[in-house]
Amino acid sequence: MKRIAALVFAWCFLTATPAVSEELDLELVLLADATGSIDDAEIQFQRQGYAEAITDPSVLSAIASNAYGKIVVTYVEWADMFSQDVVVDWTVIDGKASAEDFAARLLEPPRRAFGRNAIGAALLKGKELIDTNAYTGLRRVIDLSADSANNWNGPTIHEARETVVSSGIVINGLAVLCRHCSGRPVAYDLEERFHQDIIGGPAAFVVTADSAATFADAVRKKLILEIAARPEDADKILQRFAQVQ
């Protein structure tokens, strides 16, 4: 009987004790637009832009500039409220090899997200992925790219943003004006809508990708700003990047 009681106590202790999570500088969810305005060629174009950016020496320098020298990233394509596809699951990036592995896995899977815009549902999916992963970041960021600010189904953007930001997660944005090219919305200013309705949290920002030729550069700039913990480090890295262009 004593042995059974001891086993029960041990089981209760183990199940009540949370698993030890890996500590690092940043948990980053990349939410990429895969709605009806984005065709398959644009899906691959967008993935290629992120693959090039995540392996760029300036981005790796931003990662190395932080306390732990490592971040964890997941890439998700979003569409309607029932369609958010994790293209690449949480991956720790701490240098060139892990960044290249992430980039290679990003380019392989077929497209699996379809439907009309549900930005609110996408933001809540990002929060869920952060809440349930095995990592503890000094900072937590959701990065949403979109070529419009519409929300045709699912939770409202306002509801989702309040839920995400109140939990301590920052929302940044990539306003995509051109890929091959989807173009600028005619009814409103996309960057202004990002600022008013989508981004949130301390130092939240919007970067604009205004042409196919500059898409990867815009992603690279955005990643550096998100990854470098200190603004002065981001500024130095961006200045060096500008000098070699």
C-alpha positions, 0 to 999 in steps of 0.5 A: 500500500505504501508503495502504491501511495508513493507511485501515485504521489510521484505521478501527481508530482510529474504531471503537475510539474510543467516541462522545462522550456528552452529559453531564447531571445525571440518567439516569432510567428510569420503569418503569410498571406495565402488568400484568394488574391494570391496565386500559387506562383506568388506563394512560392515568390513569397516563400523564396523572399523569406528564405533569402531573408532568413539566411542573409548575413545581416539577419544572422548578425541580428540574431547573434547580437542578442543575449542568447544568440538564438530565436525560434521561428514558425512560418504559417500561411493563412486564408479563411477562418478554418485555413491556417497551415503551418508550413514550417513548424517551430525551428530554433535558428542560431546560425547559418546551418539552422537558417539554411535548414529552415529555408530549405524546408520552407520551399518544399511543401505544397500550398494548403491554405485557401479562402477569403481573408480572416485576419482575426483568425490568423492572429489568434492562430499565431497566439495559440502557436506561441502559447503551446510551444516548448520555448520561452522567449524574452520577446514574443512577436506575430508578424502578419503579411497581407495585401489587404486589411479585409476580414470576411469571416471569423473573429474580428480583427479588433477582438483578435488584436486585443486578445493577442496584445493583452497577452504580451505579444507584439503584432507587426505587419508587412503591407504587400503592395506588389508581388507579381503584382496584386497591387494597392487596394483602391478603396483605402491606404493599406499602410494606414489600415495596418497602423490603425487596425492590425499592429499593436504592442510596444514598438509595433511597426509596419514595413512596406513591400512595394515592388517584386524587386524589393520584396526580399529586402523588405522582409529582411529589414522587417526581420532585423527590426524584429530580431535585434533587441536593441534599436541601436543594434538594428540601426547599425545592421541596417546601415551596414546592409544599405552600404553593401547594396 
